């Protein structure tokens, strides 16, 4: 099995892609690109059995309806014009709420944060994949799945915050030390120094690990009630088993 992980950014500079090859006994980081362009994104998403993308795959349905109504001049004014409750319902997707309930971490709002720029690029990538005949299912059932590296790290008991940015290189190396200790079966090879220098690189690796969890049934899936929202808004796959379980899953090879 080949999984890929994409730490997506609006521009190439902060975008990273990792490819992990899985065998019956372990996993090998076959390729890692920091500063990845569209060609690498499309290659990863089309060649891998499962690709984890660290970016919202859609927007909240209430937000989309709000924008359309406003655009058409048909918006019904809320009773409380400054109210937080109705604005929060527009800002976060169902998967963001569920992820917060399970992990205590609230992801960035694709409706009200700068990550929307990244999500626009992601939407274009998904459209290209669909045009090329690849099954794109925002709920995670197709070739791509939405991931949240910090939440995955927390689920696996690894350091999950404070490692981003050059000023936090010590924390990044602490994360790498624990990852290599807890996952001795993961061969990073010549790419390990890059992972120790770049938080984008390690997030791409974690995204590829999470893609493996999703591919072998070791990650959360939307419930029947949440599936309608997940198919349009996207759904974050959270690991549900220990990191070591990735190498013993029935889908090895």
N, C-alpha and C positions, 0 to 999 in steps of 0.2 A: 504494500500500500504506500502511496505517496500522498502526503498532505502538505499544504502550503499555508503560510500565514502572512497577512498583509497588515502592516502598521501604516494606515493610510493617512496622508495629509493632503491639503489642497494643492501643494506644490511638490515637485519631485524631491527637493533637497531633504525633507524630513520624512520621506516615504521609504519604507523598508519592506523587503520580501524575503521570506525564508522557505526553503524546501526541505522537508524531512522524509527520508526513506525508512519505512518500517520493515523489520524482519521478525522472525520467530523469537529472537532473543533480545532485540534492542532496536535502536534507531540511530540514524546517521544524518547529520545536517549536511546535505549534499551541496547546497548553494545558498548564498546570502548576499543580497544586494541592498546597499544603503544609498539612497538617491535614485530610487527606482522610477522609471518612466512608464508610460502607458503600455509599452510592449511587454515589460516584465509583469505588469499587473494582469494583462490579458493572457500571457503565457501561463502564469501560475494558476489563474482561475479556470483555464481550459484544460491544462495538462494534469492537474492533481485530482485525486479521487475526491478530496474534500478540501476546500479553502476557507480558512477563517479570516474574516475581514473585521478589523478593529475600526468600525464606523457604523453609525445608524444606517440601516438599509431602507428606511422610510420615515415619513413624518407622522405625527399624531393625527388620527382621523378628525377629531374635533377641531384641530388647528387648520387642517386643509379646508374643512367646511366653513370655518370662520373667515378664512382668506377669500374663498370664493364668494361668500355672501357679501363681504365688504366690497370686493371688486365690482360686484353687480349692483351695489347700492341697496341690497336687500337685508342688511344686517339688523336683527332685532336687538335693540340696546339692552344690555343687562340692567337689572334693577339697581345693583350696586356697581357704579361705573369704575370705582377704584378697587373693587374687591379682589383679594388674593385668590380665593377659591376658584373662581371661573378662569382666572389667568393660569393657575397651576394645571387645571384640566386641559388647557390648550398646550402647555409647555412640555408635558411629559407623556410618553407613550405608555401603553399598558405594560410592556416588557420592562421599562424603566422602573415602574412602580413595583413590579414583582421582584426585580433584581435587588431593589432597595430593601424590600421585606426579607429577602433571603440572606443578603450579605451585609446590610447596613451601609452600602455604598450607593450613592445616587449619581448616575451617569449624567454627563452634560446634556442639556436640552438642545435637541436638533432644531427646535422651533425658536429658541431664544438665546442662542449662544453662537460663538464663531465657528463651532464645529459644523454649522450648516454649510459653510463653504466646502468643507471636505465631503459632506453628504451629497452635494451637487456633483462632485467628481465621481463619487461612488455610483450615483444614479446613472451617470453616463456609461460607466464601466459595465454595470448590470445590463443596460440597454444593448451595448455592443455584444455581450455574451449571448443575450437572447436572440439577437439578429443572426449570430453564428450557429444557432441551434442548440445551445447548451441550456439545460433545464435550470431556470432561475426561480427559486422559491424563497421568498423573504422570510418565511417561517423556519427555514433551515433544512427543508427536506430535499433540496436539490444539491448542486455542486458547490454552492457557497453557503456559509453560515455566519451570522453576526457573532462576534466575540467581544469580550471586555477583559483584556489582559490583567488589569489590577484585580478584578473580581476573581479571575481564574487563579491567580497567585494566592489570594486569600483563601479560596476554597481548598487549595493544596497545602496550606500551612506555611507558605513561603512569604518573605518580606514583600509587601505590596504597595508601599507608599514611600515617598521621600527619596526615590532613586532617579528621578528625572532631572535633566539639566546638568551642565558641566560642573556646577558647583556641588553636585551631589554624587561625584564619582566614587566616593568612599562607600556610600550606601548601595550604589550599583554593583560594586565589587562584592559587597557583603551578600547581596542577592545572588550573584553568580556563584559565590562559594557554597551557599546552601543548595542552590539548584544542582550543581555538579556533585554535591554530597548525596542529596536525596535521589538523584537520577544518574547513577554511575553508568547506566546502560545507554545514555544519550551521548553520542560521540560528536562533539563540536569541532574537533580537529583544528584546522588552520583558522577557523572562524571565531574561535574563543576570544582572542584579543579584541576583535571588533565588537563582540557582545559586551566586553568589559569596558569599552569606550563609548558605546552608543546605546542609549535607552531605546531608540527606535529599533535597533537590531534585536535586542532581547525581547521587546514587545512583539516583534514579528515571529520570533521563535516560540514564544508563549502562545501566540495566535495559532501557529501550526500544531502545537501540542493540543490545544483546545479543539482544533478541527478533528484531530484523531479521536478525542473523547466523544465528539458529536457523531463521528462516523461509525463508532462501535457501540453506540447506545449508552455511553457513560456521561451524558450531559442532559440538562433539562430540555424538555420540549413543551410547547404550549398545550394547555388543557383544551378539551373540546370547546369550552366556553370562550377561551382566549384565542382560538385558532382564527376566527374571522379577522380580528385586529392584527394578529401576527402576520397574516398573508399580505397585508398592505403596509403595516408599520415596521415590520421586522421583528425578530425575536432573538434575544441574547442567550446563547448557549452557555450554561454554567456547569463546570465539572461536578459530577455527583459521586465520584469514587476517588480513592487516593491516586497520586501521580503514578505510583508503581503499577497500578492496574492497567495502564495503557499498553504495557508490553505483554500482558497475559490475556488480552481480549481475544475472543474467538475469530475476529476478522484479521488476525495476523497475516502478514505476507503481502 
